[in-house]
Amino acid sequence: MTDSILSGIHNPMWLFTLWGTAFTSASKEKQVKQELIQILNSSEESADVRRLAAYSLRFIKEIKKEDQNVILNIAINEPVTSIAYTYILCSALASISKDSLNTVRARYCRKKLKEIAITPGVAGRTEAISIIGEIGGLKDLMQLKAIIREFNRNKLNESPDIAIAASSAILWIDRRQKCAVKANSK
């Protein structure tokens, strides 16, 4: 069944099947990473397939430095109006090595992601907030707390997923900070 799906039309089922094959072997994981990056870079693929490819890349770790650069370039050049935009930004920032988070391109992507995170009603907002939790630090906590306060004031205007994502992001940042303190005290 997997082969018939993978030889079929490129739609969400096809993409999720492709992603699933990444976990069958190390060589297949490498191949799938490259296919997902090609999908991101393709104007032939639908926005939905590109968005899901970006999402799946977040969970396939150990992206090579040159591929990180490709994903960053795709993110910078993706139109803001694209439904894949936020997901590609998230993928770029989640895939990048920690030592590269302060490059000009990464800071630009991070700035765009934060703009999405604080703007009520924007598509991909939950995703943006989640990545802030994954890559953020103490300086992001005030912004995340403000998102929760804003949600509590205007509950009917947005999904509770926003407050849940912000709360989860705060917990991830807190957990990383505690682990860093613990590691430094040894």
Number of C-alpha atoms within 10 A of each C-alpha: 6 12 10 9 16 17 9 11 11 15 18 16 14 19 22 16 16 24 22 14 16 17 14 9 10 10 10 15 19 16 13 20 23 15 15 22 19 16 21 27 17 13 10 9 15 15 18 16 21 29 22 21 27 26 21 19 25 19 12 18 12 13 19 14 13 9 17 21 18 17 26 24 17 19 28 19 10 18 11 12 9 15 16 26 25 29 28 28 29 29 25 27 27 23 23 23 14 10 7 15 16 11 10 10 16 21 14 16 23 23 12 17 24 19 14 20 27 17 11 16 13 13 18 17 22 20 20 26 29 22 23 26 23 19 19 19 16 12 9 16 20 10 17 25 16 14 22 19 13 14 20 12 10 11 13 9 10 13 12 14 13 23 23 15 23 26 19 17 25 25 15 19 21 17 12 17 14 12 12 11 11 10 9 8 7 5
